[in-house]
Amino acid sequence: MAESREEEHEEMDAPEVIDRLEDLALSGREGYVPNRYTVPLRQGIDINDLVQGDGTMFETDLDSMAAFEDEEGSQYFDSEDVFQQLNYECNDFGDDSGSDRDDDVTPFRRLARRMEDLTGDRGVLKQIVRQGTGPVVPQGATVRYHYNGYLEFNDEPFDSSRLRGRPDVGKLEELLPGWYIGVSTMRRGEKSKFLLSPEYAFKDLGSPPRVPPSATVLFEVELLSYIDHKAADDYDAFTEEERKQATFEQLLKVANAEREAGNDFYKRKQVSRAVSKYIKAIKILENSNLQNADQERWMNEVLLKLYLNAAHCYLELVEVKKVLTYARKALAIDPKNTKALYRMGKAYMKQGEFDSARDKFKKAQYYEPSNKPVKDALVELDKKVSQFKALEKQTYARMFSATKKGDKNDKTVPTSVDLAEEKREVLVKRLREFKEDKSAKEICFPATLTQQEKACIKQTAQEMGLKVEGREGTNKELRAIKEFNDEDAPSR
């Protein structure tokens, strides 16, 4: 219910009972409440009950819902958005300056003259608005598309994926009969109009309240992409024995289908679902039996794409170990692959292994000097190293300051109480961040620390459940590591 203005509330002595829905209407468009946000009621609500806090009961009037929704031109969407999707061919005043103009011909019949008959009975007519590329949609595919639906003599869409702000996704055989026939003739990127007779659309029932019974409808469809799922669906239905007997060509088709499905999920920003498809395809190919060198080459071409895609997804998901795993597999196929080197470098940088990260970035830059992401990564790495050194310097300056405050001749190891105030601001924060970072394996401290400082680090780390030891070959450089558990086990 729309609120009255403040000054009107001040003038009212007592709430008034609103008996009719029309009493809620406001005089100006500024306060207009579209019908899509309201529903009709069988009886009005007594405002006194609401003001007194006693509550009230109400019942929606479903019988009047259709007429209520149709009021003022079926405003299912915002008027500005609808304006962008108007189709004037559905009205008599549409732009039709051709020689086929007849005053006694309806808009849809006039439009049908320019359309191709797909069924032989003129039940499904097609007109291409924009040509697509590649092969037509195969049977069993999953399609992603935008559409607007129109009725004759109404230029506003009765249904629209564009107005909802997201494309529809579905299997080809699950679409309307007319859509199934029409979309089967489309290519990626194609935009076409389809005029469907009732038998190929909503039949005698229609789709109340928006589509009346026995209505001919016009759909404007844009095919964004499709995925050939047939091979993957057939493979999922195989028994274990049938999978073992599947030919390499069959497995390659399945892997490519899963890879395309992963790409589609990634485009829709569903990264976890995308990587699950990539991993499924990887396992299928890695377990396949090869008969010759050609099959190995074909397999490696697809695996390289899958490894790189998996590494990229895991980088977004911040699963560093898995990034390194699949980037290394990609490098085993193509040692000079810039993308694999770049993603390994990013993973090492997230792990705080700056030298390893720099090594990978430099190799990637050597193979592809003009690669901008690699150049940007090196700049980012330099910033992180500078920040780390500044923090490290600050940490040790505080720790040395705490040591100097004590007796210089006192060789006893300070307790946690002695250095607590000085070290916990920075040192404890670093150790805690390391412990919470699942991707980090160890944190290192320089060999120049004093015995008191080392003792302080060991005690703090042990309190956090971390293991502390000296690294061999680096003058016993101190490092804190996490206790090994099943989660840290390398993936197989």
Secondary structure, 3 states (H helix, E strand, C coil): CCCCCHHHHHHCCCCCCCCCHHHHCCCCHHHCCCHHHCCCECCCCCHHHHHCCCCCCCCECHHHHHHHHHHHHHCCCCHHHHHHCCCHHHCCCCCCCCCCCCCCCCHHHHHHCCCEECCCCCCEEEEEEECCEEEECCCCCEEEEEEEEEECCCCCCCEEHHHHCCCEEEEHHHCCHHHHHHHCCCEECCEEEEEECHHHCCCCCCECCCECCCCCEEEEEEEEEEECCHHHHHHHHCCHHHHHHCCHHHHHHHHHHHHHHHHHHHHCCCHHHHHHHHHHHHHHHHCCCCCCHHHHHHHHHHHHHHHHHHHHHHHHCCCHHHHHHHHHHHHHHCCCCHHHHHHHHHHHHHHCCHHHHHHHHHHHHHHCCCCHHHHHHHHHHHHHHHHHHHHHHHHHHHHHHHHHCCCCCCCCCCCHHHHHHHHCCCHHHHHHHHHHCCCCCEEEECCCCCHHHHHHHHHHHHHCCCEEEEECCCCCEEEEECCCCHHHCCCC
